[in-house]
Amino acid sequence: MKIVGLMSGTSYDGVDVVAAEFTRAGETLRLRPLGHRSLDYDDGLRAEIGKLLPPAATTIEAVCRLDNRLGEVFAEAAAAGVELAGGAVDAVVSPGQTVFHWVEAGRARGTLQLGAPARVAARVGVPVLHDLRSADVAAGGQGAPLVPVFDALLLDPATASRAARGSGGSAPRAALNLGGIANLTVVAPGAPVLGYDVGPANALLDAAARRFLGRPCDLDGARAAAGRVHEGLLDLLLAEPYYAAPAPKSTGKELFHAGYLDAKLAALGEPVAADDVLATLTVLTAATVAAECARHGVTEVVAAGGGVRNPTLMARLVELAADRWRLRTTDELGVPAQAKEAYAFALLGWLSWHGLPGAIPSVTGATRAAVLGSWTPAGPARAAAPPAPPRRLVIEA
């Protein structure tokens, strides 16, 4: 199968597009990357999304307009993915742009992604998988993160094949995604796969860059590198109850948004220079991630996402890792760090096409492993019984 995977994260800066070819050989699923691209949102679209996100108020008209405008952007991205695949694909996975993830008292109650999948299907003429989180939420799960199934298959085949029951034991490894939110997947033979949202990665950094610099981000972490950590502000940020909450858990810009940062700065009661705010937020991300890695005793962390392009953040992570764990990126495993999540969603498309679950209950907290997503315009024909799930994922050059 050839599948196009799209991904637009909580940073809402654009769409990552990949094309992947999947070949099943016994218990091994081979993924051959066919190429990837990034399509940036224009300033107007970014502003339109920002006006819709918490804590802002909105209207149904604004939601409808944005849904269809995003659908047009995702349709363009899907068409680019078809080109990467050589002109023909079997399916497109378009998870949409998350605009609200409804969590109360630690339980996910609902989730909303926009992106008019019918527009994508009309453009490319193949089935489009969308709304990937709702089935897991309906099964009592968090609906996020969904990438751990990719991480588990790639990092530790023995663990991946026994995600629900476990056996044997050795030092765990971790996969880290540094998007708007930092999420961690921990895999080790003998234990259920773990995965959850740690806290903010780029979400608060980008909010600070917009407020203090008038830019969408602190490019290369340059201003953060020039600043000094404000210990009082860092202590205030680290007191956030979310960090102490047990997994499974998920979060987003419903919590870590510009208003959240403004409230913390106001509570501090003293001015903090822009570079110092950025330096402090960088250490906040590194410290919360490092604490979780230490708690699980991981020996290796494989990072991906937009945050790996921030040398200041990566340097802070290396400092906090000390000699306890090795930090590298998925590029070394044959998966471009910027495109990893899009490849993971392509994998979720392959699983759903074959009637196989895409979420891991030990990660999301669901009562059962759900087959993810809805198909537009129609789901593919399937055998009466789905095939056995693969035990390992091999990336082909």
C-alpha positions in Angstrom: 0.0 0.0 0.0 1.0 3.6 -0.6 -0.4 6.0 1.9 0.0 9.8 2.3 0.2 11.0 5.9 -0.5 14.6 7.0 0.2 16.2 10.3 -0.5 19.6 11.7 0.4 19.9 15.4 -0.4 22.2 18.3 2.2 24.7 17.0 -0.2 25.3 14.0 2.6 26.5 11.8 1.9 24.3 8.8 1.4 20.8 7.5 4.0 18.0 7.3 3.3 15.7 4.4 4.8 12.3 3.8 4.3 9.4 1.3 5.0 5.9 2.5 4.9 2.5 1.0 4.0 -0.4 3.3 4.8 -4.0 2.6 3.9 -6.9 5.0 6.2 -9.8 5.3 5.1 -12.2 8.0 5.4 -10.4 11.4 7.4 -7.6 9.9 5.9 -4.4 8.4 8.3 -2.6 6.1 7.9 1.1 5.6 9.7 2.7 2.7 9.7 6.5 2.9 8.9 8.0 -0.4 9.5 11.6 0.5 8.3 14.4 2.7 7.5 18.1 2.5 6.4 20.9 4.9 3.8 23.4 3.8 3.7 26.5 5.9 0.4 28.2 6.9 0.3 31.8 5.8 0.1 34.5 8.4 -3.6 35.0 7.9 -4.4 31.3 8.5 -2.2 31.2 11.6 -4.0 34.2 12.9 -7.4 32.7 12.1 -6.5 29.5 14.0 -5.1 31.5 17.0 -8.4 33.5 17.3 -10.2 30.2 17.7 -8.0 28.6 20.3 -8.6 28.8 24.1 -9.0 31.0 26.0 -10.5 33.0 23.1 -14.3 33.0 22.4 -15.5 32.1 19.0 -18.6 31.5 16.9 -20.0 28.6 14.9 -19.6 30.6 11.8 -15.9 31.0 12.5 -15.5 27.3 13.2 -17.3 26.5 9.9 -15.1 28.9 7.9 -11.9 27.6 9.4 -12.9 24.0 8.9 -13.3 24.5 5.2 -10.3 26.7 4.8 -8.1 24.1 6.5 -9.7 21.5 4.3 -8.5 23.3 1.2 -5.0 23.5 2.7 -5.0 19.8 3.6 -6.3 19.0 0.1 -3.3 20.8 -1.4 -1.0 19.0 1.0 -2.5 15.6 0.1 -2.0 16.4 -3.6 1.6 17.1 -2.9 1.8 13.8 -1.1 0.4 12.0 -4.2 3.2 13.6 -6.2 5.8 12.4 -3.7 4.4 8.8 -4.1 4.8 8.9 -7.8 1.2 9.7 -8.8 -1.0 7.1 -7.2 -1.8 6.2 -3.6 -4.3 4.0 -1.9 -5.3 6.3 0.9 -4.7 9.6 2.7 -4.6 10.1 6.5 -5.7 13.6 7.4 -6.1 13.9 11.1 -6.9 17.6 10.9 -5.9 20.6 13.1 -6.8 20.1 16.8 -8.6 23.2 18.0 -9.9 21.7 21.3 -9.1 18.7 23.5 -11.7 18.5 26.2 -10.2 17.1 29.4 -11.9 17.3 32.8 -10.5 15.9 36.1 -7.9 14.0 34.2 -10.4 12.3 31.8 -10.8 13.2 28.1 -14.4 14.0 27.4 -14.1 14.9 23.7 -11.8 16.2 21.1 -12.2 18.4 18.0 -10.1 18.5 14.8 -11.0 20.7 11.8 -10.0 20.1 8.2 -13.1 19.2 6.0 -11.9 15.7 4.9 -14.5 15.6 2.1 -12.5 18.4 0.4 -9.4 16.3 0.7 -11.1 13.2 -0.7 -12.6 15.3 -3.6 -9.1 16.6 -4.5 -7.2 13.3 -4.5 -10.0 10.8 -5.3 -9.0 8.1 -2.7 -10.4 7.3 0.8 -9.4 9.7 3.5 -9.0 8.7 7.1 -9.8 11.4 9.6 -11.1 12.0 13.2 -8.5 9.6 14.6 -8.9 10.4 18.3 -12.6 10.1 18.9 -12.8 6.3 18.9 -10.2 6.0 21.7 -12.0 8.8 23.7 -15.3 6.9 23.3 -13.5 3.8 24.7 -12.5 5.8 27.8 -9.1 6.8 26.6 -7.3 10.1 26.3 -7.3 10.1 22.5 -3.7 11.1 22.7 -0.9 10.5 22.2 -1.4 8.2 19.2 2.2 8.0 18.0 3.3 5.4 20.6 2.2 2.5 18.4 4.8 3.7 15.8 7.4 4.2 18.5 6.8 0.7 20.1 7.1 -1.1 16.8 10.2 0.9 15.8 12.1 0.9 19.0 11.5 -2.4 20.6 9.7 -5.2 18.6 9.5 -7.5 21.6 7.7 -4.9 23.6 5.5 -3.8 20.8 4.2 -7.3 20.2 3.3 -7.7 23.9 2.2 -4.1 24.6 -0.8 -5.3 26.6 0.7 -8.2 28.5 4.5 -7.7 28.9 7.3 -10.2 29.5 11.0 -10.3 30.2 12.9 -7.1 31.1 15.8 -4.8 30.2 16.6 -1.1 30.2 13.8 0.9 28.7 14.2 3.3 25.7 12.1 6.3 25.0 10.8 8.2 22.0 10.4 12.0 22.5 8.3 14.3 20.3 9.0 18.0 20.7 6.0 19.7 19.0 3.8 22.3 20.6 3.5 19.7 23.4 6.3 17.3 24.5 5.1 13.7 24.5 7.1 10.7 25.7 6.8 7.0 24.8 8.6 4.5 27.0 9.2 1.0 25.7 10.9 -1.9 27.5 10.6 -5.7 27.2 8.5 -7.0 30.1 6.4 -3.9 30.6 3.3 -2.3 28.9 4.1 0.5 26.6 3.8 3.9 28.3 3.1 7.2 26.5 1.7 10.5 27.6 2.0 14.3 27.2 4.7 15.6 29.5 4.0 19.3 29.1 4.7 22.2 26.8 7.6 22.1 24.3 7.0 24.9 21.7 3.6 26.0 22.9 4.8 28.4 25.5 8.0 29.3 23.7 6.1 30.3 20.6 3.5 32.3 22.8 6.4 34.2 24.3 8.0 34.8 20.9 4.7 36.3 19.6 4.3 38.5 22.7 7.9 39.7 23.2 9.4 39.5 19.7 6.5 39.8 17.4 7.5 36.6 15.6 6.0 33.2 15.4 9.0 31.6 17.1 12.5 32.2 18.6 14.5 30.9 15.5 17.1 28.4 16.6 16.5 29.4 20.2 18.9 32.3 19.7 17.2 34.7 22.1 16.8 32.0 24.7 20.5 31.3 24.4 21.2 34.9 25.1 19.0 35.0 28.2 19.3 33.8 31.8 17.0 31.5 33.6 14.8 33.3 36.1 14.6 30.9 39.0 11.5 32.5 40.5 9.6 32.2 37.3 10.8 28.6 36.7 9.7 27.6 40.2 6.3 29.1 39.5 6.0 27.2 36.3 7.1 23.9 37.7 4.4 24.1 40.4 1.8 23.4 37.7 -0.3 20.5 39.0 -0.4 18.8 35.5 3.2 17.6 35.9 2.5 15.7 39.1 -0.7 14.1 37.6 -0.4 10.4 36.9 -0.5 8.9 33.4 -2.5 8.3 31.3 -2.8 12.0 30.6 -2.9 14.4 27.7 -2.9 18.2 27.4 -2.6 21.0 24.8 -3.2 24.6 24.3 -6.4 24.4 26.4 -3.9 24.7 29.3 -0.6 25.9 28.0 -1.6 29.0 26.0 -0.6 32.6 25.8 -3.0 33.5 28.6 -1.4 30.9 30.9 2.0 32.5 30.4 0.5 36.0 31.0 -1.0 34.8 34.3 2.3 33.3 35.5 4.2 36.5 34.7 1.5 38.5 36.5 1.7 36.3 39.5 5.4 36.7 39.6 4.9 40.4 40.3 8.1 41.6 38.6 9.2 42.3 35.1 11.3 39.7 33.3 13.3 40.4 30.2 12.1 38.7 27.0 15.3 36.7 26.6 15.1 35.5 30.2 11.5 34.4 29.7 12.5 32.4 26.7 15.5 30.9 28.5 13.3 30.0 31.4 10.7 28.3 29.2 13.4 26.4 27.4 14.7 25.0 30.7 11.1 24.3 31.7 10.6 21.9 28.8 14.0 20.3 29.2 13.6 19.9 33.0 10.1 18.3 32.8 11.2 15.9 30.0 14.5 15.0 31.9 12.6 14.3 35.1 10.3 11.8 33.3 13.2 10.1 31.6 15.0 9.8 34.9 11.8 8.4 36.6 11.5 5.6 34.0 15.3 4.9 34.0 15.6 5.2 30.2 19.0 4.6 28.7 18.3 6.2 25.3 16.0 9.0 24.0 15.2 9.2 20.3 13.8 12.7 19.6 11.7 14.1 16.8 9.5 17.1 16.0 10.1 20.7 15.4 11.9 21.2 18.7 14.9 19.2 17.5 15.7 22.1 15.2 16.1 24.3 18.4 19.8 23.8 19.3 19.3 25.6 22.6 16.6 23.3 23.7 18.6 20.2 22.6 21.7 21.5 24.4 19.7 21.8 27.6 18.4 18.3 27.2 21.9 17.0 26.8 23.0 18.9 29.9 20.3 17.4 32.0 20.8 13.9 30.5 24.4 13.9 31.9 25.6 10.3 31.6 22.2 8.7 32.4 20.8 8.5 28.9 21.9 9.1 25.3 20.0 11.7 23.1 19.7 11.2 19.4 17.1 11.9 16.7 15.0 9.6 14.5 17.0 10.7 11.5 19.6 8.1 12.6 16.8 5.4 12.3 15.9 6.5 8.8 12.9 8.6 9.8 13.2 12.4 9.3 12.7 14.0 12.6 10.5 16.7 11.2 8.3 14.2 9.4 8.1 11.4 12.0 4.5 12.2 13.2 3.2 12.3 9.7 4.8 8.9 9.0 3.2 7.6 12.3 -0.2 8.8 11.0 0.4 7.0 7.7 1.0 3.8 9.8 -2.2 4.4 11.6 -3.9 4.6 8.2 -2.4 1.2 7.3 -3.6 -0.3 10.6 -7.2 1.1 10.2 -7.4 0.0 6.6 -6.7 -3.5 7.8 -9.1 -3.3 10.8 -6.3 -3.3 13.3 -6.2 -1.1 16.5 -4.1 2.0 16.4 -4.2 3.0 20.0 -2.5 1.2 22.9 -4.7 1.0 26.1 -1.8 1.2 28.4 -0.9 4.5 26.8 -4.3 6.2 26.5 -6.2 4.5 29.4 -8.9 3.1 27.1 -10.9 0.0 28.1 -10.1 -1.6 24.8 -7.8 -1.1 21.8 -9.8 0.8 19.2 -9.6 0.8 15.5 -9.1 4.5 14.8 -10.7 7.0 12.5 -13.5 7.4 10.1 -13.2 7.1 6.3 -14.4 9.6 3.7 -15.9 9.0 1.2 -16.1 5.3 2.2 -14.1 2.7 4.1 -12.2 0.0 2.2 -13.4 -3.5 1.8 -12.0 -5.7 4.6 -11.8 -9.4 5.2 -14.2 -10.9 7.8 -11.3 -11.1 10.3 -8.4 -8.7 10.4 -4.9 -10.0 10.0 -2.6 -10.4 13.0 -0.9 -7.2 14.0 2.7 -6.8 12.9 5.4 -7.4 15.6 8.0 -5.0 14.2 8.5 -2.1 11.9 11.5 -1.8 9.6 12.4 1.4 7.8 13.7 0.8 4.3 16.2 3.1 2.6 
